[in-house]
Amino acid sequence: MSTIEKVEGKPHTSLKNIVIVMNRRFVPKSKNGQYIYGVVQHVMYMASLFESCGIRPLFLYYGREQSRETPVVEKETLLGYESVTVRFDFGMAQQDKERAFAQGLDALNLNWDESIIYSQSIAVADFFPDYAPMVVTNHSPFVESVFQALGPEMGRRAFDWDHPKADFLLVRQGEALSALAKRPNVSFAEISHIQLRYLRGLGFDEARLIALPPGVGRRPVPNDELLPDQIKKLTNDVHGKCALFPVSRFDYFKDVDFFMDAAAIAMENGTIATTILVGSEPDDPKVAELREKLKAPHRDNLIHFPRQPHDVLTRGIFPWIAQHGVVVCSSRYDLVPYTMLEAILAGAQVLIPASDYVGAKVYVPQEWTYSRTPEKLAEIMAVRADEMTKQQICNKVEEQVSDENVIRFFLAAAQTTALTS
């Protein structure tokens, strides 16, 4: 795309610079890094998209350092982009934090008639000066929303947090949202309907809330050479009866125990012949614990791979599973379904909990969802979609997450900030 797509109303045709704000600890080693967080995948995609539209991306990183007494602003070049890092601690005086973030923006020498901030978190969004228009995509869950879904104690367990940390972020998010609510030149471009629903519940004006399609790119080009050897050997044995559970780590949110309880039922009744876990580390003792959930004859048919490079999943494992089984999401709470959408784009059938707190649900037909019990999941594992249905869903998702749609909706959010600045 060589030009900026117009959106309804007056397009933000003067937009020349976008300052992307992100936590310093998420910075990958390279633009094409394979082991990346979801927020990094989104940011690198958006930066490339901005460049294709003639908009210059710059970066302002923030690094929390609890031992630091005063903020420091450092200018540098990272990943080929002009960048600034603000090192600070949340416990510092509010005016010191605000001064440091303002200095960070000043170091980039921007004209705010043609520039906006694009923050990936609300945690620091209210530290920026209110003259700078801002779009926010909050990638981490709102703690209060998680508590509403799971209860306070289970919510804390989901984050592996103790009470002080959970309560700190709960307060910090509340403070930031209260401050941002008073700034008409701030809009939200959220890639999860769960985040948008929460913000609506707080009373944010609908005009300031934009549903931004997840930037997962186009359907992948399969490459069998990327398949792990152990999966290549399975090809003639699984007979379409394989269930894949792909995550980065086995946390409380993803609930691998629930998936394995369902897999045990499905393997016992013959619905599933092989179960594949992708995630965590090679020597994670959790895998042995999960294997014990299966009856003895089936334990050798559980295969575990540690967290895989992005290309191995999207171009190797997902196209393979599209022909040999299903991909399963068993999350209790899941904002952005990058992994499930990438599996769909590879032609796979994905099974999703019928929960309002699982973001992937809105992308699949009802027939691919299940009531969240192991028995119901085991039951739906037996139902295979035909190729035509899988291609129809793939085509629909590909259109929804197209580059054109992503930039169009982002510019709608940017336009809202420009009209109120």
HELIX and SHEET records of a PDB file:
HELIX    1   1 ARG A   24  PHE A   26  5                                   3    
HELIX    2   2 GLY A   38  SER A   52  1                                  15    
HELIX    3   3 GLN A   94  ASP A  106  1                                  13    
HELIX    4   4 ALA A  125  PHE A  127  5                                   3    
HELIX    5   5 VAL A  143  LEU A  150  1                                   8    
HELIX    6   6 PRO A  152  ALA A  158  1                                   7    
HELIX    7   7 HIS A  163  ALA A  181  1                                  19    
HELIX    8   8 HIS A  193  GLY A  201  1                                   9    
HELIX    9   9 GLU A  206  ARG A  208  5                                   3    
HELIX   10  10 ASP A  224  LEU A  226  5                                   3    
HELIX   11  11 ASP A  229  LYS A  232  1                                   4    
HELIX   12  12 VAL A  256  GLU A  268  1                                  13    
HELIX   13  13 LYS A  286  ARG A  291  1                                   6    
HELIX   14  14 ALA A  296  ASN A  301  5                                   6    
HELIX   15  15 HIS A  310  ASP A  311  1                                   2    
HELIX   16  16 VAL A  312  ILE A  317  3                                   6    
HELIX   17  17 PHE A  318  HIS A  324  1                                   7    
HELIX   18  18 TYR A  338  LEU A  345  1                                   8    
HELIX   19  19 GLY A  359  TYR A  363  5                                   5    
HELIX   20  20 GLN A  366  TRP A  368  5                                   3    
HELIX   21  21 PRO A  374  ILE A  380  1                                   7    
HELIX   22  22 GLU A  387  GLN A  400  1                                  14    
HELIX   23  23 ASP A  403  THR A  420  1                                  18    
SHEET    1   A 8 VAL A  72  LEU A  78  0                                        
SHEET    2   A 8 TYR A  81  PHE A  88 -1                                        
SHEET    3   A 8 ARG A  56  ARG A  64  1                                        
SHEET    4   A 8 ASN A  17  ASN A  23  1                                        
SHEET    5   A 8 SER A 115  SER A 119  1                                        
SHEET    6   A 8 MET A 134  VAL A 136  1                                        
SHEET    7   A 8 VAL A 186  GLU A 190  1                                        
SHEET    8   A 8 LEU A 209  ALA A 211  1                                        
SHEET    1   B 6 LEU A 302  PHE A 305  0                                        
SHEET    2   B 6 THR A 274  VAL A 278  1                                        
SHEET    3   B 6 CYS A 242  PRO A 246  1                                        
SHEET    4   B 6 GLY A 325  VAL A 328  1                                        
SHEET    5   B 6 GLN A 349  PRO A 353  1                                        
SHEET    6   B 6 THR A 369  TYR A 370  1                                        
END                                                                             
